[in-house]
Amino acid sequence: MRFIPTKVHGVLDYLVGIALIAAPWLFGFAGVGGPAVIIPIVLGVGLIVYSLFTKYEWGPFGFIPMPVHLVFDIVASLFLALSPWIFGFAGEALNVWLPHVVVGATVIVVVLFSQPQPANAPRAALRNA
């Protein structure tokens, strides 16, 4: 059941992108440095950039098909959720690694429930995407 419209997904993209960039300061782990800080910032910037280029209501330069965008979301979210173990900061305090896991897992759930095409996309354009 994909009940989250692309219009809502797009708003979430930009909000999550900003939240990822701000996460080290919001959750108080900016002083830890290294991958724990760099990964959410880079993924947040990346999310905003590829959202700007997605073919949906919030993509002003849209040329990335929404299904491709959703694959990017899954890959980035898996990487974010697994990053505490991949980069060895899972042993830090909860406020350092738990946001990575929670945001990564939450975005995966959002993707699973997101519609793969904007509601207003013409059928012919969808076949050619």
VOZARO-23073 format. One record per residue: residue in three letters; x, y, z of N, C-alpha, C, O in turn. Coordinates in pm, whole numbers, padded with zeros to 5 digits, always signed. Example, Ala and Ser with C-alpha at 12.3 -4.5 7.8 and 13.67 -1.06 7.14 Angstrom:
BEGIN
ALA+01319-00569+00780+01230-00450+00780+01320-00330+00780+01424-00332+00846SER+01285-00225+00708+01367-00106+00714+01290+00003+00787+01341+00114+00804
end
This chain:
BEGIN
MET+00084-00119+00000+00000+00000+00000+00088+00124+00000+00151+00156+00100ARG+00090+00191-00111+00170+00313-00124+00076+00433-00113+00016+00474-00213PHE+00064+00487+00006-00034+00593+00030+00028+00730+00050-00045+00828+00065ILE+00161+00741+00051+00224+00872+00067+00245+00932-00072+00325+00880-00151PRO+00173+01041-00103+00188+01101-00236+00328+01164-00252+00393+01199-00153THR+00371+01176-00375+00503+01234-00401+00511+01379-00352+00618+01426-00315LYS+00399+01448-00351+00398+01586-00300+00438+01588-00152+00513+01676-00110VAL+00389+01494-00075+00425+01483+00068+00567+01430+00082+00644+01480+00164HIS+00602+01330+00002+00737+01274+00005+00840+01384-00021+00945+01389+00044GLY+00811+01471-00116+00902+01580-00149+00926+01674-00033+01039+01714-00007VAL+00820+01710+00038+00835+01796+00156+00922+01726+00259+01011+01787+00319LEU+00896+01597+00280+00977+01520+00375+01124+01514+00331+01213+01518+00416ASP+01150+01505+00201+01287+01502+00152+01364+01625+00200+01473+01612+00256TYR+01308+01742+00179+01378+01865+00216+01388+01880+00368+01491+01926+00418LEU+01283+01842+00441+01289+01850+00587+01393+01755+00645+01469+01792+00734VAL+01396+01632+00593+01495+01534+00641+01636+01577+00601+01730+01561+00679GLY+01651+01632+00481+01781+01681+00438+01835+01787+00533+01951+01781+00574ILE+01752+01883+00568+01791+01988+00662+01820+01929+00800+01918+01965+00864ALA+01733+01837+00844+01753+01773+00975+01883+01694+00980+01951+01695+01082LEU+01917+01624+00872+02043+01549+00869+02163+01643+00879+02259+01614+00951ILE+02157+01754+00807+02267+01852+00813+02282+01907+00955+02394+01928+01002ALA+02171+01929+01023+02172+01986+01157+02188+01882+01268+02211+01918+01383ALA+02175+01754+01236+02173+01647+01337+02289+01650+01437+02266+01633+01556PRO+02412+01670+01391+02520+01670+01491+02502+01774+01601+02543+01752+01715TRP+02441+01887+01569+02419+01991+01668+02287+01969+01741+02277+01993+01861LEU+02185+01921+01668+02056+01893+01733+02067+01786+01840+02005+01796+01945PHE+02148+01683+01813+02161+01571+01906+02288+01578+01991+02316+01487+02069GLY+02364+01684+01975+02478+01708+02062+02598+01619+02040+02670+01587+02135PHE+02622+01576+01916+02740+01492+01892+02839+01556+01795+02928+01488+01743ALA+02826+01685+01770+02916+01753+01676+03062+01743+01722+03153+01737+01640GLY+03084+01742+01853+03218+01734+01908+03287+01601+01888+03408+01590+01903VAL+03210+01498+01854+03267+01364+01832+03354+01366+01706+03457+01299+01701GLY+03311+01441+01606+03385+01450+01481+03382+01322+01401+03310+01228+01434GLY+03460+01319+01295+03474+01200+01211+03347+01161+01138+03260+01244+01113PRO+03338+01034+01103+03225+00985+01023+03088+01008+01089+02989+01030+01019ALA+03082+01003+01221+02953+01023+01289+02894+01159+01255+02772+01173+01247VAL+02978+01258+01234+02933+01393+01201+02926+01414+01050+02831+01474+01000ILE+03024+01366+00980+03033+01390+00835+02921+01319+00758+02863+01378+00667ILE+02891+01196+00794+02793+01117+00718+02655+01182+00712+02602+01197+00602PRO+02594+01222+00824+02461+01283+00810+02464+01415+00733+02370+01446+00661ILE+02571+01492+00748+02580+01619+00675+02587+01592+00524+02514+01652+00447VAL+02676+01502+00483+02691+01471+00340+02562+01411+00284+02519+01448+00174LEU+02500+01318+00358+02375+01258+00309+02263+01361+00304+02179+01356+00214GLY+02259+01454+00399+02158+01560+00397+02172+01650+00276+02073+01681+00209VAL+02295+01692+00247+02320+01774+00129+02285+01695+00003+02220+01747-00088GLY+02328+01569-00002+02297+01484-00117+02148+01469-00139+02101+01477-00252LEU+02074+01447-00032+01928+01432-00041+01865+01557-00100+01779+01548-00188ILE+01907+01673-00053+01852+01799-00106+01886+01814-00254+01800+01853-00333VAL+02009+01782-00291+02051+01797-00430+01973+01703-00522+01919+01747-00624TYR+01966+01573-00487+01895+01484-00580+01744+01507-00576+01675+01472-00671SER+01692+01566-00470+01550+01603-00466+01523+01719-00563+01419+01722-00629LEU+01616+01813-00570+01601+01924-00664+01593+01876-00809+01532+01941-00894PHE+01655+01761-00836+01661+01708-00972+01563+01593-00998+01570+01527-01101THR+01471+01569-00903+01374+01461-00918+01250+01512-00992+01209+01626-00974LYS+01191+01426-01076+01068+01458-01148+00949+01440-01055+00880+01338-01060TYR+00925+01539-00970+00806+01542-00885+00775+01686-00853+00844+01777-00898GLU+00672+01707-00775+00621+01841-00751+00725+01938-00692+00714+02059-00713TRP+00822+01888-00621+00920+01973-00552+01057+01971-00621+01155+02019-00564GLY+01065+01918-00742+01191+01911-00814+01197+02011-00928+01153+01979-01039PRO+01249+02131-00904+01249+02234-01009+01332+02199-01133+01306+02253-01241PHE+01430+02111-01118+01515+02075-01232+01492+01930-01271+01584+01863-01319GLY+01370+01881-01251+01337+01739-01260+01381+01664-01383+01332+01688-01494PHE+01474+01573-01364+01503+01475-01469+01530+01337-01412+01541+01241-01488ILE+01540+01323-01280+01556+01191-01217+01417+01133-01195+01337+01193-01123PRO+01385+01019-01254+01253+00959-01232+01232+00925-01084+01327+00889-01013MET+01110+00938-01039+01078+00912-00899+01122+00772-00853+01174+00759-00742PRO+01102+00666-00933+01149+00535-00888+01301+00532-00863+01347+00464-00771VAL+01378+00604-00942+01523+00612-00921+01551+00688-00791+01638+00649-00712HIS+01478+00796-00769+01490+00872-00644+01466+00780-00523+01539+00786-00424LEU+01365+00696-00533+01334+00605-00422+01447+00504-00399+01474+00466-00285VAL+01512+00461-00504+01629+00372-00489+01742+00446-00419+01806+00391-00329PHE+01766+00572-00459+01868+00653-00390+01834+00663-00242+01922+00647-00157ASP+01706+00688-00211+01662+00698-00071+01694+00570+00006+01747+00576+00117ILE+01663+00455-00053+01687+00327+00015+01836+00305+00039+01876+00271+00150VAL+01917+00326-00063+02061+00303-00051+02121+00397+00054+02197+00354+00140ALA+02086+00525+00046+02139+00623+00142+02092+00592+00284+02169+00606+00379SER+01967+00551+00298+01913+00521+00431+01975+00397+00492+02003+00393+00612LEU+01996+00294+00410+02066+00175+00460+02207+00210+00505+02252+00165+00610PHE+02276+00290+00424+02411+00333+00459+02409+00412+00589+02493+00388+00676LEU+02314+00505+00604+02302+00584+00726+02276+00495+00847+02342+00510+00950ALA+02181+00403+00835+02144+00317+00947+02257+00223+00987+02271+00190+01105LEU+02338+00179+00892+02447+00085+00920+02580+00156+00951+02675+00091+00995SER+02586+00286+00927+02712+00359+00942+02777+00350+01080+02900+00350+01088PRO+02700+00342+01191+02768+00329+01320+02855+00204+01330+02958+00204+01397TRP+02814+00097+01263+02892-00028+01266+02998-00029+01157+03108-00079+01179ILE+02965+00025+01041+03062+00030+00931+03183+00115+00970+03296+00080+00939PHE+03158+00226+01039+03265+00320+01072+03308+00316+01219+03391+00396+01261GLY+03251+00224+01296+03298+00199+01431+03262+00299+01538+03336+00313+01636PHE+03151+00371+01523+03111+00461+01631+02985+00412+01703+02920+00490+01774ALA+02951+00285+01686+02836+00227+01757+02862+00217+01907+02768+00203+01985GLY+02986+00223+01948+03019+00216+02090+03011+00350+02162+03028+00357+02284GLU+02986+00455+02086+02971+00588+02146+02837+00597+02221+02759+00502+02221ALA+02813+00710+02282+02687+00734+02353+02569+00722+02257+02584+00741+02136LEU+02451+00692+02312+02330+00675+02230+02301+00795+02140+02260+00778+02026ASN+02323+00916+02191+02291+01035+02112+02379+01047+01987+02348+01125+01897VAL+02488+00971+01982+02578+00976+01867+02530+00883+01756+02521+00925+01640TRP+02500+00759+01788+02469+00661+01683+02321+00635+01663+02281+00600+01551LEU+02239+00650+01765+02097+00617+01751+02024+00704+01647+01939+00651+01575PRO+02052+00834+01637+01984+00911+01532+02010+00857+01391+01922+00862+01306HIS+02130+00807+01366+02163+00750+01235+02071+00630+01206+02016+00618+01097VAL+02057+00544+01304+01976+00422+01288+01828+00456+01274+01760+00404+01187VAL+01779+00544+01361+01636+00578+01361+01597+00651+01232+01497+00617+01170VAL+01676+00750+01191+01642+00823+01069+01654+00730+00948+01567+00732+00861GLY+01760+00651+00941+01776+00557+00830+01658+00461+00819+01603+00443+00711ALA+01619+00401+00930+01507+00305+00930+01375+00375+00897+01292+00320+00825THR+01355+00494+00950+01231+00568+00924+01217+00603+00777+01109+00591+00721VAL+01325+00647+00716+01319+00682+00574+01289+00559+00490+01216+00567+00391ILE+01344+00445+00526+01314+00322+00453+01163+00292+00459+01104+00256+00358VAL+01103+00308+00576+00959+00286+00590+00881+00386+00504+00785+00348+00437VAL+00923+00512+00506+00856+00614+00424+00864+00576+00276+00765+00588+00204VAL+00980+00530+00230+00997+00490+00090+00902+00375+00055+00840+00375-00051LEU+00891+00278+00143+00805+00163+00117+00658+00202+00100+00582+00133+00033PHE+00619+00314+00163+00481+00359+00155+00461+00477+00060+00351+00531+00051SER+00566+00517-00012+00557+00631-00103+00516+00588-00243+00559+00484-00293GLN+00433+00669-00304+00391+00642-00441+00510+00661-00535+00589+00754-00516PRO+00522+00574-00635+00639+00581-00723+00629+00685-00835+00725+00705-00909GLN+00514+00750-00848+00496+00851-00953+00408+00963-00899+00318+00938-00819PRO+00433+01087-00944+00342+01196-00908+00202+01169-00963+00188+01113-01072ALA+00100+01207-00891-00039+01182-00932-00074+01254-01061-00158+01206-01138ASN-00012+01367-01088-00046+01446-01207+00040+01413-01328+00030+01481-01430ALA+00124+01311-01319+00211+01274-01432+00127+01211-01543+00049+01119-01518PRO+00144+01260-01666+00070+01198-01778+00116+01054-01800+00234+01023-01783ARG+00026+00968-01838+00056+00825-01857+00168+00803-01959+00256+00720-01937ALA+00166+00876-02070+00270+00858-02173+00406+00895-02119+00505+00829-02151ALA+00412+00998-02037+00540+01041-01978+00592+00935-01882+00713+00915-01870LEU+00501+00867-01815+00542+00762-01721+00604+00645-01795+00701+00585-01748ARG+00547+00610-01912+00603+00498-01989+00741+00532-02043+00825+00444-02059ASN+00766+00660-02071+00895+00703-02129+00997+00739-02023+01110+00773-02057ALA+00961+00734-01897+01055+00775-01790+01159+00670-01766+01246+00688-01680
end
